[in-house]
Amino acid sequence: MGDQPPRRHSPAVYRRRRIAVLLLALVLIAGVAWLVIAQPWSGLAGPAGEPEPEPTTSEAAAPSASPTPIDSPSPSPEPTSTEPPKPQPCDPDVIDLEPMVSGEVFETKPVEVWMKLTNTGSVDCTMDVGTSKQRFVITSGDDTWWRSTDCQSEPSDYVVTLAAGQTVESADRLVWDRTRSAPGTCDAEQRPRARAGDASYHLTVEIGDVKSAKTAQFFLR
């Protein structure tokens, strides 16, 4: 008998395989997106208050070289706490905020904005750096063009511990679409566009009661 030709699968089998591969790709993409959302600040280990793992050892305690006689016990030492004091909320005076823009002159590329935060104090402290406390404002002269809170959705808290001298940056950049924002125009298809022709704009940022001392200037061409 001759060799049998290889069996060909039906089109339905190939379709099921392609669907399985597509579902696996969607699961991987969703996992990456979750990691981005879960780490809103670069340079931070995670939210404050997370317990640290207790150190473990497999070695048995060494016996005392000279045990105390039973009939003359020595006084027990007073118990002392080895836990360091928990960080307190940051003093706004030691928090430095710096507005960041992805360029100086913009013709067609998007205007991306974010912020840099530094604990200039000498001790660790805690601070809520979540989106519920953040605010980005773009102005031109005395005219306010855009506020990140005008159309913000699902703001959240994110309390972290900032080490003394530590600097962190917001990991996700916001994109300004060069239009005027207002709470009543969030779903509008057409909003007034910002003036170009080398017009000057300034970005300021805030977190809670802390506001950036300086602005970041950029130009629309």
ZILINPE-V438428 format. One record per pair of residues at least 12 apart in sequence whose C-alpha atoms are under 7 Angstrom apart, sorted by the first residue. I is the first residue (numbers start at 1). GAP is how many residues later the second one is. Records with the same first field share a line. If there is no record, write none. Layout:
BEGIN
I=GAP + GAP
END
This chain:
BEGIN
40=130 + 131 + 132
41=127 + 128 + 129 + 130
42=126 + 127 + 128 + 129
43=125
44=124
46=114
47=111 + 112 + 113
48=111 + 112 + 113
87=37 + 38 + 39
88=37 + 38
89=36 + 37 + 38
90=35 + 36 + 37
92=117 + 118
94=25 + 26 + 27
95=22 + 23 + 24 + 25
96=21 + 22 + 23 + 24 + 116
97=18 + 19 + 20 + 21 + 114 + 115
98=17 + 18 + 19 + 114
99=15 + 16 + 17 + 104 + 105 + 106 + 113 + 116 + 117
100=13 + 14 + 15 + 116
101=12 + 13 + 115
104=114 + 115
105=113 + 114 + 115 + 116
106=113 + 114 + 115
107=113 + 114
110=65
111=64 + 65
112=61 + 62 + 63 + 64
113=60 + 61 + 62
114=56 + 59 + 60
115=54 + 55 + 90
116=52 + 53 + 54
117=50 + 51 + 52
118=47 + 48 + 49 + 50
119=43 + 44 + 45 + 46 + 47 + 48
120=44 + 45
121=43 + 44
122=42 + 43
123=40 + 41
124=37 + 38 + 39 + 40
125=36 + 37 + 38
126=33 + 34 + 35 + 36
127=32 + 33 + 34
128=29 + 30 + 31 + 32
129=28 + 29 + 30 + 78
130=26 + 27 + 28
131=24 + 25 + 26
132=23 + 24 + 25
133=74 + 75
134=72 + 73 + 74
135=13 + 14 + 70 + 71 + 72
136=12 + 68 + 69 + 70
137=66 + 67 + 68
138=63 + 64 + 65 + 66
139=62 + 63 + 64
140=60 + 61 + 62
145=35 + 36
146=34 + 35
147=34
150=31 + 32 + 33
151=32 + 35
178=15 + 16
179=12 + 13 + 14 + 15
180=12 + 13 + 14
196=24 + 25
197=23 + 24
198=21 + 22 + 23
199=20 + 21 + 22
200=17 + 18 + 19 + 20
201=16 + 17 + 18
202=13 + 14 + 15 + 16
203=12 + 13 + 14
204=12
END
